[in-house]
Amino acid sequence: MKKTLIKNGIFISNNETKTTINGCMVIEGDRITYIGEQTPAPQDNYNEIIDGTNKLYMPGLVNTHGHAAMSLLRGYGDDLALQIWLEEKMWPMEAKFSSQDVKWGTLLSIVEMIKGGTTTIVDMYDHMNEVAMAIEQSGMRGCLTRGVIGLCPPEIQDAKLKEATEFARNWHGKADGRITTMMSPHAPYTCPPDYIERIVQVAHDLNLPIHTHMSETSREVQANVDQYGLRPVAHLEKLGVFSRPTLVAHGVHVTDEEIEILKQYDVRISHNPGSNLKLASGVARVPELLRAGVKVSLGTDGAASNNNLDMFEEMRLAALIHKGVSGNPVAIPAAEALLMGTKMGAESIWLQDVGQLLPGMKADFIALDIDQPHFLPKTDFVSHIVYSASAKDVVDVCVDGNWIVRKGECLTLDEEKIKREFEQSFDKLLG
Amino acid sequence: MKKTLIKNGIFISNNETKTTINGCMVIEGDRITYIGEQTPAPQDNYNEIIDGTNKLYMPGLVNTHGHAAMSLLRGYGDDLALQIWLEEKMWPMEAKFSSQDVKWGTLLSIVEMIKGGTTTIVDMYDHMNEVAMAIEQSGMRGCLTRGVIGLCPPEIQDAKLKEATEFARNWHGKADGRITTMMSPHAPYTCPPDYIERIVQVAHDLNLPIHTHMSETSREVQANVDQYGLRPVAHLEKLGVFSRPTLVAHGVHVTDEEIEILKQYDVRISHNPGSNLKLASGVARVPELLRAGVKVSLGTDGAASNNNLDMFEEMRLAALIHKGVSGNPVAIPAAEALLMGTKMGAESIWLQDVGQLLPGMKADFIALDIDQPHFLPKTDFVSHIVYSASAKDVVDVCVDGNWIVRKGECLTLDEEKIKREFEQSFDKLLG
């Protein structure tokens, strides 16, 4: 089993009692086996000894909501009203996506994400076999789900559900366990109630969690009330969704009572601040959710509504906007934003051994080059990560004990080929 | 006179009729003399011909409010209530700053800013001779002012005003005209009215503009009403401040009536979204200000309240937060945010020949490496700059016709020495 020692580094462990450690870390196989100030003796049986001077090591970032292939639509129709953007720009182009388009769009996003320190993603899209193969090849971790929209004839509903079920069954636990799966009704407003109930039944049968969009816009909440007489939380509760472990994307417009129900069922929220701001969906009640004990993690959403996939920015936005909007300068401190981007992200998708640098945890971690002005003075590195760092500061990325990025270069994917194929896909879609 | 041709580039000119140009640009001495799709003949009399393939050229960023030396306080006491942060953290440390501390703090910030594409800054601080010398050495452009706080005995008021006056007189137009100066009462709440009037008189005598903080927090606005019976805008108007060309920092809490007065006097606002959010000051009424015809530019404020000095982030925040808070997805489009960070920034400090890439304009421009996933597909580069780019994408920086950064390296400053001296300054301040 390969054994690696990293010494002279600064480590942000996410350990509650002592987050910042100046010292060293040992990785054996896919696990961290030691982290501490002292170098463990003897030092003669390592396959590799890395000098971590001027590097900051931290858990890899966990992006809990996205549609990687939508990088194909980055900058395609920005700054439009939401309905025009969706109906005239996004949907017509997405309808043209082939599995090859999804492949190259997803791979381009994966290159951007892993080079930027994201080690785990949630991805909900179509042509998911391509997504799973891309994740497998990249070496990163993925919690994947075929999102189904049920506004279609029964036979198409059936076909989509069958496809989603097969995908979830076939890929769960694959790629050395780096891939897990979920079942996904796309949203309450895109799936009839009986279809949602059928999806929940499959999740029960396969013993899988559920991922869905919920309460992203106030308009959608009102439409739910108009159509079903219930706000989305009560509606999904009634349909049995929360009888399964559930991760909900957005949850922008929720009442105190709804927060209480989400807490009761331990429903996890993926907060997507960049996307919510850009699409003018509003500002989620994250401080209230966190205070109520709801697990809140962070997601970029697709690149069409963000427009980059930099999780440092999502942590920063989460730390900043809730202060500014609430008028409370301690609304979400840096340490909490960092947990949202790492440990709470992992917990939100039921990964118990990811998100901290501690013995026994998976070796999913990244290194930042801190020999740069914006990391000085060497005061509070948690603050520097959240308020000052960006994806471009990441130099090394390790997932499951394997290096997938080193010195800023992808080791598992051919970036140049991916960029070329991606551009060809986009040109074809336009043409 | 040195003559340079850049060919095969993509240029964001900020020209209203045609912003994006695929072609080339010619620089002669300190000016742009040509920009267009065709390469001007003949090509044999250039000192340098640059291949701009895979680069995006745009006007340098203009940061219209900051305190560069405050990088010494980056991460020192984050996530505290405003008064505790100021009274227990910022002020006691700042009181200890020597001119050498200001020198190294300012130089560190300048390294961060120029490498990140900022070519012009406004700086308001103490020990301004050090700041001016740092700007002169760096090759960047600076609009500088000694900010005076008047809550002190008359003889100290006199000494500060004398110092500010001498600084403004001595440095205006220096460094080949790259340095201009202003007069600055720090803020209405830190300067007695008669002291502000004396500063205004000096600005008249020297024919210089005024820069001040105004209406950053609602608490400060209320205190102004309580003490003087007027909100800050009327108060400053009454004291004659707006009889001089004026640039105001923040302007977060302004009424419709105040916006009208600001417009009437052509007062310019430096919007500092990152700082305003982090300090929980609120969200400025930028869409309303812009619609009323007020010039709004962007500033980072000091690194203690930001915490990096990345102007791409300020453009992105300006484009995002006003959408999210207003519920209007077209509140501030990308193109407007870009103008706020460049052309309107230059206009806000009365630089008429900076902020656009057009014949006759100063050669103040930057190049971004766009051969990266987050700049694909090649759809809308204005959108990519605002929603996707960051300081770390900048590779080349030219100011006044001189390269000050190339391939990501500072040519005018010794970055390694500056980092070392900065750390020593910080250690002494702590000790």
Interface residues (C-beta under 8 A of the other chain):
Chain A: S71 L72 R74 G75 Y76 D78 D79 L80 A81 L82 W85 L108 S109 V111 E112 K115 G274 N276 L277 K278 L279 A280 S281 G282 V283 A303 N306 N307 N308 L309 D310 E313 L317 A319 L320 I321 K323 G324 V325 S326 G327 N328 P329 V330 A331 P333 A334 A335 D371 Q372 P373 H374 L376 P377 K378 T379 D380 F381 S383 H384 Y387 S388 S390 A391 K392 D393 E415 I418 K419 F422 E423 F426
Chain B: S71 L72 R74 G75 Y76 D78 D79 L80 A81 L82 W85 L108 S109 V111 E112 K115 G274 N276 L277 K278 L279 A280 S281 G282 V283 A303 N306 N307 N308 L309 D310 E313 R316 L317 A319 L320 I321 K323 G324 V325 S326 G327 N328 P329 V330 A331 P333 A334 A335 D371 Q372 P373 H374 L376 P377 K378 T379 D380 F381 S383 H384 Y387 S388 S390 A391 K392 D393 E415 I418 K419 F422 E423 F426
